[in-house]
Structures are given as C-alpha cells and as structure tokens.
Amino acid sequence: MPAWLVIAAWMVLVILVVTPSRREFRWFLQLRRPRWLTFERWIPAIWVVIYFCCYGSALKAWSASSSGTLLAAYLVLLVLVQSYTWVICRTRRLRNGTLVGLAGWLWGMLLAGALLPVSRPAALLLVPFLLWSPVGTFVTFRMERLND
C-alpha cells in the first residue's frame, strides 16, 4: 500500500475513534467562552489546514527517511491533538484538555526538532500546529476559569 494512503487511513481512523459523541460535544459547546474569543467559528477551518500540513509533513518525512519511528511519532502527535476535545468531553474537565494541549505542543516541538536534520520542509509543515496549539491551550485555560 502506498505511504500516502497508509498515512491518510491512520489519520481517518484516529479521528473517527478519538472524537467525542454528539451528546458529549453538546456539553462542550455550552461552556462559557472568553469575550475576546471572536474567531471561534474559524477554528474548524484552522484545524483542517493544520491536519493537511501534518499529513504533508508525514509524507515528506517518510519520503526522506522511510522511518517507521518517525511515523509512529506522528501517530502519537495525532492522538494527542485529536484527544484534546475528547478528553475534555469525557472527563468534563477543561484542565485535562489544557494538559493534553500542552503535551501535544511539547511532542510537536520534539518531533519538529527530530525532523530538522531529516527534512526541513517536513519540520516547517509543523509550524502551523506549533503556532496554533498554544492559542488553543490558552483559550482552554481561560475557559477553565469561566466555568469553575
């Protein structure tokens, strides 16, 4: 099976498995948000771009190295990123989402650092995630205070 299909299949599988139910997500949508969070309607589109960048990054890393270890690191990153909302909704604790968000960003930093000597373009394609992830984590942190 070609790498592009394997990577896409794993991404779809993780997204399908680690997505909260509609009922769980409804609870999340009812939480109070900071007043300055005026860009919330754009967040799904931002994540679509980030997922495409991560997909491209994984493809470039694979073509540069054929390393199963690197692909496993992408899988861990994907699970961390996708489990952010799932963990919040399952546990009903925003603090858990903040911690998962922080863990995902730290893992992304480590992965980008590991990619630099292998494929600079693969590392650069992680930059949108590395820039956005702290924003999402900060929003969750602020929401935590509003919903105590």
Secondary structure, 3 states (H helix, E strand, C coil): CCHHHHHHHHHHHHHHHCCCCHHHHHHHHCCCCCCCCCCHHHHHHHHHHHHHHHHHHHHHHHHHHCCHHHHHHHHHHHHHHHHHHHHHHHHCCHHHHHHHHHHHHHHHHHHHHHHCCCCHHHHHCCHHHHHHHHHHHHHHHHHHHHCC
